[in-house]
Amino acid sequence: MKTRTGGELLIDCLRAQQTSIVFGVPGESYLAVLDALYGAKDDIKTVMCRQEGGAGFMAAAYGKLTGRPGICFVTRGPGATNASIGVHTAQQDSSPMILFVGQVARGDRGRDAFQEINYTKFFADSAKWVAEINDADRIPEIIARAFSVAQTGRPGPVVVSLPDDMLTDTTNATPTSRVQVKQPEISTQTLDEVFDLLSTASKPVLLVGGGGWTKEGMINLKRFAEQNEIPVVAGFRCQDRMDNHSECYAGDAGVGVTEQTKALFRDADFILAIGLDLSEITTNSYQLLDVPAPQQKLIHVHASAAEIGKVYQPTLGVQCGANAFVQAAAEHAPIKEKSLTNWANDARQGYLQSLQCPKQPGEVDMGEIMTWLRGHLPDDVIITNGAGNFSVWPNKFFQYGEHARLIAPESGAMGYGVPAAIATKLTHPNRTVVCFAGDGDFQMNGQELATAVQHDAQPIILLLNNSMYGTIRMHQERNYPNRVHGTGIVNPDFGLLAQAYGFHFERVTQTAEFEQAFRNALASKSGALIELKINAEAITPRQTLSEIRKSGKQN
C-alpha cells in the first residue's frame, strides 16, 4: 500500500476523476496541495490567477462549458470570500464546480484563528454541499461524494474545506474510481402521458434551459421540436441549447424579454419546461406565467425533484434529466392529430423581427456590427459575456447555431466574461472565443489578461466603452431622472493597458473600422482587445438615454 500525504492523495483523487485543469490563487494554507500539483504537472494543468474572484469564475465557466466540475483552489478567509462569487454564479447557472479552500489547523478551530471562517455557515445558501476533511483517510470518500453531488440532480457547486495540518498527515487510503453520473430517465407510461397532454394543445411552447445539457441532448431537442412543430424559447442565457437557425427557434425569455416573446406566452395554452428552474429572470419577474398556478397547462421536466413545484404547480411534474427526456421524446411517435405549422411559423417570424435593430446613435453602431458578426463568426464560435446593458448584443442579436456556445452568468455577475473567455480558450484552444465586456464590467477582472498571457490563451475581447455603469444609469434615469450620481466612470487608456499585458489592441471609433479591426484580431498570435467607443445615448437598442430620462418618474 502506498503511503502519501493528504495533499498528494487529494491530487491523486482528482487524477482518478480525470481532472485535467485546476484554477486558483496560491495560499500558504494548502502548500501541501501545491507541492502535489507540482508532482502531477504532466497530468493536471495548474492555472493560477490574479484574484480569487477571477479563479472562481474560470472554474464556474469550465463547469458550464464541459458539464464536468470546474476545480478551484483558494486559501482561507479572504481567498474563500473572494471566490464566493464563482460559487454563487455556478449555483445560479446550475453548473458543476468544486471549490477547495485551505483552512486553519484542526486544533485552532473555534479560536478566531488567523483568517478563520466557518465555511458551512458562509456557503450554506450558495453551495449544494459544504464539507470539511478532518481525517486524511476520508479524502477519497469525500472527493468522490463532492463529484457526485456537483453533477447530480440540479448541477451546482460544492465547497470542501482542507485544514492545513490534515494535508500533511500521511495515509494509506487509495482513490476511488471515476464518478459516473447518469440522469434519471422517463418511463414509457409517463412519456405517453406527456404526449397525451401535448396532443390537446393548440398553441404549445417548449421552454428550455438549465445545466447539464450534452451535445446529443441539444440535437435531440431540435429533433423533438421540429418533428412536432413546437416553438422553442430559451431560458435566460440558454440560447445555445437550441439551434437558433431552426424554424422552431422562437427567441429567449431572459432580461429584456421582447414583446414578441411576451405575446407568445400570453397566447400559449401549453408550456413544456425542460431542464430549467422557473426563475424570476426567465419568467419576467413571474409575469409570463401566473403564480402559483399558470393559466396554461404546464409540464415541468427536471432532474431534481426539488425544482418541480418550487414556485409553479405543474399540471404534470416529471423527474427526468433533460438529455434523457428529449432523447425519449425525439424517439416517440410525433403528434399528428393537428398541424401546428402556422403557430410555429408565427413564433419564428416574431423572433426574426426581433433581430432587426434600429440605427443606433453615435458613430459606432452595434446593430450593424452584430449583423456583420452573425455573418462572419465561425459556426463553432464560443461567446462569453459578463453583466451590463452591453450584454444585450450577444444575448439578443446573435444567432447560435448547433455548434456554437454561449457561456454567460445567469447570476448577473459583472466581471465574468473575461475569466470565462480565458477558461474557455484554455479548454478549446483551436476555437474562436469572443468575449463581450463593458468598460465597468471589464475592469472587475481585466487583470486576468495577465493569466491569459502566462498560459497562452488568446480570446478576442470586445470592450464596449460608454464611460458609465450603463445598466444602473438606465434605471437611475428611469426612476430618478436628471439626478445622475455614482454611475460615471473615468477609464484608463485601454490601449496602453492591453499592450502592457501583451494583447493586440484595436480602437474602433467608426462602424466601418470594425471589420478590419476584427480581422486583425483574428490574425493576431496574442489575444486581442478591441475597444468600441459607444455613444452614451445608445444605452439600449430600442430606446435612447434621453428617451428613458424623458419617460422617467417625475419625483
C-alpha positions in Angstrom: 0.0 0.0 0.0 1.3 3.4 -0.9 1.9 5.9 1.8 1.4 9.6 0.9 0.4 12.9 2.4 -3.2 14.1 2.4 -2.2 16.7 -0.2 -0.8 14.0 -2.5 -3.8 11.8 -2.0 -6.2 14.7 -2.9 -4.4 15.3 -6.2 -4.4 11.6 -7.0 -8.1 11.6 -6.4 -8.5 14.4 -8.9 -6.4 12.4 -11.3 -8.8 9.4 -10.8 -11.7 11.7 -11.7 -9.8 12.7 -14.9 -9.3 16.3 -13.9 -7.0 17.9 -16.4 -7.0 21.5 -15.2 -7.4 23.4 -12.0 -7.8 27.1 -11.3 -6.9 29.1 -8.3 -4.7 31.5 -6.4 -1.8 30.1 -4.3 -2.0 30.3 -0.5 0.0 29.1 2.5 -3.0 27.2 3.8 -2.7 24.5 1.1 1.1 24.3 0.4 0.9 20.5 0.5 -1.6 20.5 -2.3 0.6 22.9 -4.4 3.5 20.6 -3.9 1.4 17.6 -5.0 0.3 19.6 -8.1 4.0 20.1 -8.9 4.3 16.3 -8.9 1.2 16.0 -11.1 2.1 18.8 -13.6 2.3 16.4 -16.5 -1.4 15.3 -16.0 -3.0 18.4 -14.4 -2.5 21.9 -15.7 -2.4 24.5 -12.9 -3.7 27.9 -13.8 -3.0 30.4 -11.0 -4.9 33.6 -11.4 -4.6 37.2 -10.2 -7.6 37.3 -7.9 -9.8 34.5 -6.4 -12.9 36.0 -8.0 -11.4 35.5 -11.4 -10.4 32.0 -10.5 -13.9 31.2 -9.2 -15.4 32.5 -12.4 -13.0 30.3 -14.5 -14.0 27.2 -12.6 -17.7 28.0 -12.9 -17.3 28.7 -16.6 -15.4 25.4 -17.1 -18.2 23.5 -15.5 -20.8 25.3 -17.6 -18.8 24.6 -20.8 -17.9 20.9 -20.2 -20.5 19.5 -17.8 -17.7 18.3 -15.5 -16.9 20.0 -12.3 -14.6 23.1 -12.6 -12.0 22.8 -9.9 -10.7 25.9 -7.9 -8.2 26.1 -5.1 -8.0 29.1 -2.8 -6.7 30.0 0.6 -8.6 30.5 3.8 -10.6 33.6 4.7 -10.2 36.3 2.1 -9.4 33.8 -0.6 -12.7 32.0 0.1 -14.7 35.1 0.3 -13.3 36.4 -2.9 -14.0 33.1 -4.7 -17.6 33.0 -3.4 -18.8 35.0 -6.4 -17.9 32.0 -8.5 -19.8 29.7 -6.2 -22.9 31.8 -6.4 -22.6 32.0 -10.2 -22.2 28.3 -10.5 -25.3 27.8 -8.3 -27.5 30.1 -10.3 -26.1 28.7 -13.6 -26.7 25.1 -12.5 -23.0 24.4 -13.3 -20.9 21.8 -11.5 -18.0 23.2 -9.6 -15.8 22.2 -6.6 -14.1 24.9 -4.6 -11.3 23.7 -2.3 -10.4 26.1 0.5 -7.5 26.0 2.8 -8.5 26.0 6.5 -6.8 26.7 9.8 -5.3 23.8 11.7 -7.8 21.5 13.3 -6.5 22.3 16.8 -7.1 26.0 16.2 -10.7 25.8 15.1 -13.1 28.0 17.0 -10.4 30.2 18.4 -10.9 33.0 15.9 -7.6 31.9 14.4 -6.0 34.0 11.6 -8.4 34.1 8.6 -10.7 31.6 10.1 -14.2 31.2 8.7 -16.9 28.7 9.3 -17.4 27.6 5.7 -20.5 25.6 6.4 -22.3 28.7 7.6 -20.7 31.0 5.0 -21.6 28.9 1.9 -24.9 27.5 3.3 -27.2 29.3 0.8 -25.0 29.1 -2.3 -23.3 25.7 -2.3 -25.1 22.3 -2.7 -22.9 20.8 -0.1 -20.1 22.0 2.2 -17.7 19.6 3.8 -14.5 19.6 5.8 -12.0 16.8 5.6 -10.5 16.3 9.1 -9.1 12.8 8.5 -6.8 12.2 5.6 -8.1 8.6 5.3 -11.5 10.0 4.3 -10.2 12.1 1.4 -11.2 9.5 -1.3 -14.7 9.2 0.1 -15.4 12.9 0.4 -13.9 13.8 -3.0 -16.0 11.1 -4.7 -19.1 12.4 -3.0 -18.2 16.0 -4.0 -18.0 15.0 -7.6 -21.3 13.1 -7.3 -23.2 16.0 -5.6 -21.9 18.6 -8.0 -23.2 16.6 -11.0 -26.5 15.0 -9.9 -29.9 16.5 -9.8 -29.6 20.2 -10.4 -25.8 20.5 -11.0 -24.1 23.1 -8.8 -21.1 24.0 -6.6 -19.6 22.0 -3.7 -17.2 23.5 -1.2 -14.5 21.4 0.5 -12.5 22.8 3.4 -9.0 21.5 3.9 -7.3 22.0 7.3 -3.6 22.6 6.5 -2.3 20.1 9.1 -4.6 17.4 7.6 -2.9 17.9 4.3 0.5 17.0 5.7 -0.8 13.8 7.5 0.2 10.6 5.9 -2.3 7.9 4.8 -2.6 4.6 3.0 -6.0 5.3 1.6 -6.5 4.9 -2.2 -8.5 7.0 -4.7 -11.9 5.7 -5.8 -12.8 5.1 -9.5 -14.2 7.9 -11.6 -17.6 9.1 -10.6 -20.1 8.4 -13.4 -23.4 10.2 -13.2 -26.5 9.0 -15.1 -29.5 11.3 -15.4 -32.9 9.9 -14.3 -34.9 8.6 -17.2 -38.6 8.7 -18.1 -40.8 5.6 -18.1 -42.8 4.8 -21.2 -46.0 5.3 -19.3 -45.1 8.8 -18.2 -43.8 9.7 -21.7 -47.1 8.6 -23.2 -48.9 10.8 -20.6 -46.8 13.8 -21.6 -47.7 13.2 -25.3 -51.3 12.7 -24.5 -51.4 16.1 -22.7 -49.4 17.6 -25.5 -51.8 16.4 -28.1 -54.5 18.5 -26.5 -52.5 21.7 -27.1 -53.2 24.1 -30.0 -50.5 26.6 -29.0 -47.7 24.8 -27.1 -44.3 26.3 -26.3 -41.1 24.5 -25.2 -39.2 26.5 -22.6 -35.7 25.1 -22.2 -32.6 25.7 -20.2 -30.6 24.8 -17.1 -27.3 22.9 -16.8 -26.1 19.5 -17.8 -27.1 19.5 -21.4 -24.9 17.5 -23.8 -24.3 17.9 -27.5 -26.6 14.9 -28.1 -29.3 16.4 -25.9 -29.3 19.6 -27.9 -29.6 17.7 -31.2 -32.5 15.6 -29.8 -34.2 18.8 -28.6 -34.1 20.1 -32.1 -35.5 16.8 -33.5 -38.3 16.7 -31.0 -39.3 20.3 -31.6 -39.2 20.1 -35.4 -41.0 16.7 -35.6 -43.9 18.2 -33.6 -43.7 21.8 -35.0 -43.4 23.3 -31.5 -41.7 26.7 -31.0 -38.8 26.7 -28.6 -38.0 29.6 -26.2 -34.6 29.5 -24.3 -34.4 30.5 -20.7 -32.1 33.3 -19.5 -28.7 33.0 -21.2 -29.5 29.5 -22.5 -29.8 30.4 -26.2 -27.2 27.8 -27.2 -29.4 24.9 -26.0 -31.3 25.0 -29.3 -30.1 25.7 -32.9 -31.2 29.3 -33.5 -31.4 28.7 -37.2 -34.1 26.1 -36.7 -37.5 27.1 -37.9 -38.8 26.2 -34.4 -36.5 28.5 -32.5 -38.5 31.5 -31.2 -36.1 33.5 -29.1 -35.3 33.7 -25.4 -37.1 34.7 -22.1 -34.2 36.5 -20.4 -33.5 40.0 -19.4 -35.2 42.5 -21.8 -37.7 39.9 -22.9 -39.2 41.1 -26.2 -42.8 42.0 -26.8 -43.0 39.1 -29.3 -42.0 36.6 -26.6 -44.4 38.1 -24.1 -47.2 37.7 -26.6 -46.2 34.1 -27.4 -46.6 33.2 -23.7 -49.9 35.1 -23.3 -51.3 33.3 -26.3 -49.9 29.8 -25.5 -52.2 27.2 -23.9 -49.4 24.7 -23.0 -45.9 25.1 -21.7 -43.4 22.2 -21.6 -40.5 23.4 -19.5 -37.4 21.2 -19.8 -34.3 21.3 -17.6 -34.6 24.7 -16.1 -35.7 26.2 -12.8 -38.5 28.7 -13.4 -36.7 31.7 -12.0 -37.5 35.3 -11.7 -35.5 36.3 -14.8 -36.8 33.6 -17.1 -40.4 34.3 -16.1 -40.1 38.1 -16.5 -40.4 38.7 -12.7 -43.0 35.9 -12.6 -45.3 37.7 -15.1 -45.0 35.3 -18.0 -46.8 32.7 -16.0 -49.2 33.2 -13.1 -48.0 32.1 -9.7 -48.6 29.5 -8.3 -51.0 28.0 -10.9 -50.4 29.1 -14.5 -53.4 29.5 -16.8 -51.5 27.4 -19.4 -51.1 23.7 -18.8 -47.6 23.2 -17.5 -45.4 20.2 -17.6 -42.1 20.7 -15.8 -39.3 18.2 -16.5 -36.3 18.4 -14.2 -33.6 16.1 -12.9 -34.2 17.3 -9.4 -37.5 16.7 -7.7 -36.8 19.8 -5.5 -37.2 22.1 -8.5 -40.6 20.7 -9.5 -43.4 22.7 -7.9 -41.0 25.1 -6.1 -42.8 28.2 -7.5 -45.2 26.9 -10.1 -47.5 24.0 -9.6 -47.4 22.0 -12.8 -50.2 20.0 -14.5 -47.6 17.2 -14.5 -44.2 17.1 -12.9 -41.6 14.8 -14.4 -38.3 14.0 -12.6 -36.1 13.2 -15.5 -32.8 14.6 -16.9 -33.2 17.0 -19.8 -31.0 14.9 -22.1 -32.8 11.7 -21.3 -36.2 13.3 -21.8 -35.5 14.9 -25.2 -34.0 11.6 -26.4 -37.1 9.7 -25.5 -39.3 12.5 -26.8 -37.5 12.6 -30.1 -37.9 8.8 -30.5 -41.6 8.9 -29.6 -44.1 9.0 -32.4 -44.9 12.6 -33.3 -48.2 14.2 -32.7 -50.2 14.0 -35.9 -53.7 14.9 -34.9 -53.3 18.6 -35.8 -50.8 20.8 -37.6 -49.0 23.4 -35.6 -47.2 24.9 -38.6 -48.9 28.3 -38.5 -48.4 28.7 -34.8 -44.7 27.7 -35.1 -44.2 30.0 -38.1 -45.7 33.0 -36.4 -43.5 32.4 -33.4 -40.5 32.2 -35.7 -41.3 35.4 -37.6 -41.6 37.2 -34.3 -38.1 36.1 -33.4 -36.7 37.1 -36.8 -38.3 40.5 -36.5 -36.6 41.0 -33.1 -33.2 40.6 -34.8 -33.8 43.8 -36.8 -32.2 46.6 -34.9 -32.9 50.4 -35.5 -30.0 52.6 -36.3 -28.0 53.4 -33.1 -27.0 56.9 -32.0 -23.3 57.8 -32.4 -20.5 56.8 -34.7 -20.3 53.1 -33.7 -23.5 51.2 -34.4 -23.6 47.9 -32.6 -26.6 46.8 -34.6 -24.6 46.9 -37.8 -21.6 45.2 -36.0 -23.8 42.3 -34.8 -25.1 41.9 -38.3 -21.6 41.5 -39.6 -20.6 39.1 -36.7 -23.6 36.9 -37.5 -22.4 36.5 -41.0 -18.7 36.1 -40.3 -18.0 34.3 -37.0 -17.3 30.6 -37.4 -20.0 28.1 -36.7 -18.3 26.7 -33.6 -17.6 30.1 -32.0 -17.8 30.3 -28.2 -19.1 33.7 -26.9 -18.8 34.8 -23.3 -20.1 37.9 -21.5 -20.4 39.4 -18.1 -23.2 41.6 -17.0 -24.5 45.0 -18.1 -26.6 46.6 -20.8 -23.9 45.7 -23.4 -24.8 42.0 -23.0 -28.0 42.6 -24.9 -25.9 42.4 -28.1 -24.6 38.8 -27.8 -27.8 37.8 -26.0 -30.4 39.2 -28.3 -28.7 39.9 -31.6 -26.5 36.9 -32.3 -27.7 33.5 -33.6 -26.2 30.4 -32.0 -26.0 27.5 -34.4 -25.9 23.9 -33.2 -22.1 24.1 -32.8 -21.8 27.5 -31.1 -21.9 28.1 -27.3 -22.8 30.9 -25.0 -21.0 31.0 -21.7 -22.6 33.8 -19.6 -23.7 34.2 -16.0 -27.3 33.7 -15.1 -26.4 35.3 -11.7 -25.9 38.6 -13.5 -22.4 38.9 -12.2 -20.2 41.6 -13.6 -16.6 40.6 -14.3 -17.5 37.1 -15.5 -16.8 37.4 -19.2 -13.0 37.8 -19.3 -12.2 34.9 -16.9 -14.8 32.8 -18.7 -13.2 33.5 -22.1 -9.8 32.6 -20.7 -11.0 29.3 -19.2 -12.8 28.5 -22.5 -9.8 29.2 -24.7 -7.7 27.0 -22.4 -10.3 24.2 -22.9 -10.7 24.7 -26.6 -7.5 26.4 -27.9 -8.4 25.9 -31.5 -11.8 27.5 -31.4 -12.6 31.2 -31.8 -13.6 32.7 -28.4 -15.1 36.1 -28.3 -15.9 38.0 -25.0 -18.3 40.9 -24.8 -17.5 43.2 -22.0 -18.5 46.7 -20.8 -16.0 49.2 -19.6 -17.1 48.8 -16.0 -17.5 45.0 -16.4 -14.1 44.6 -17.9 -12.3 46.4 -15.1 -13.6 44.0 -12.5 -11.4 41.2 -13.7 -9.3 42.7 -16.5 -6.2 41.8 -14.6 -6.8 38.2 -15.6 -5.3 39.2 -19.0 -2.0 38.5 -17.3 -3.2 35.0 -16.6 -4.2 34.6 -20.2 -0.8 35.6 -21.4 1.0 33.4 -18.9 -0.9 30.4 -20.0 -1.1 31.1 -23.7 -4.8 31.8 -24.0 -5.9 34.1 -26.9 -9.5 35.2 -26.6 -10.8 38.3 -28.5 -12.4 40.8 -26.2 -14.9 43.3 -27.5 -14.9 46.1 -24.9 -17.9 48.4 -25.3 -16.9 51.7 -23.7 -19.5 54.3 -22.8 -17.8 55.6 -19.7 -20.5 54.6 -17.3 -22.2 51.8 -15.4 -24.8 51.7 -18.1 -27.4 49.4 -16.6 -27.6 51.4 -13.3 -27.6 54.7 -15.2 -30.6 53.4 -17.2 -32.5 52.5 -14.1 -31.4 55.7 -12.4 -32.7 57.9 -15.2 -35.9 55.9 -15.3 -36.6 56.3 -11.6 -34.7 59.5 -10.7 -34.4 61.5 -14.0 -31.7 64.2 -14.1 -30.3 63.1 -10.7 -27.2 61.2 -12.0 -24.9 60.2 -9.2 -22.3 57.5 -8.8 -22.6 55.9 -12.3 -20.0 57.8 -14.3 -16.6 56.1 -14.9 -13.2 57.7 -15.7 -11.5 55.0 -17.7 -7.8 54.3 -18.3 -6.3 54.2 -21.7 -7.3 50.7 -22.6 -4.8 50.5 -25.5 -1.9 51.1 -23.1 -3.4 48.6 -20.7 -3.8 45.9 -23.4 -0.3 46.4 -24.7 1.1 46.2 -21.1 -0.5 42.8 -20.8 0.9 41.7 -24.2 -2.5 41.8 -26.0 -3.0 43.1 -29.5 -5.2 46.2 -29.4 -7.6 48.0 -31.8 -9.7 51.0 -31.2 -12.9 51.4 -33.2 -14.5 54.9 -33.4 -16.5 54.4 -36.6 -18.6 51.4 -37.5 -16.7 51.0 -40.8 -13.5 50.4 -38.9 -14.8 47.3 -37.1 -14.4 44.7 -39.9 -10.7 45.3 -40.4 -10.1 45.6 -36.7 -11.7 42.2 -36.1 -9.8 40.6 -38.9 -6.6 41.9 -37.4 -7.6 40.5 -34.0 -8.2 37.0 -35.6 -4.8 37.1 -37.3 -3.0 38.1 -34.1 -0.9 35.5 -32.4 -1.7 37.0 -29.0 -5.1 37.6 -27.5 -6.8 40.8 -28.8 -8.7 43.7 -27.2 -10.9 45.8 -29.4 -12.3 48.9 -27.8 -15.6 50.1 -29.2 -16.4 53.8 -28.4 -20.1 53.7 -27.8 -22.2 56.9 -27.6 -23.8 57.3 -24.1 -27.2 57.8 -25.8 -27.0 54.2 -27.2 -28.0 52.8 -23.8 -30.4 50.2 -25.1 -31.0 49.1 -28.7 -34.6 50.5 -28.9 -34.6 53.4 -26.5 -32.0 56.2 -26.1 -30.8 57.6 -22.8 -32.7 60.8 -23.4 -35.9 59.0 -24.2 -35.6 57.0 -21.0 -35.0 60.2 -19.0 -38.0 61.9 -20.6 -40.3 59.0 -19.8 -38.9 58.5 -16.2 -40.7 59.1 -13.0 -41.0 62.7 -12.1 -40.2 62.9 -8.4 
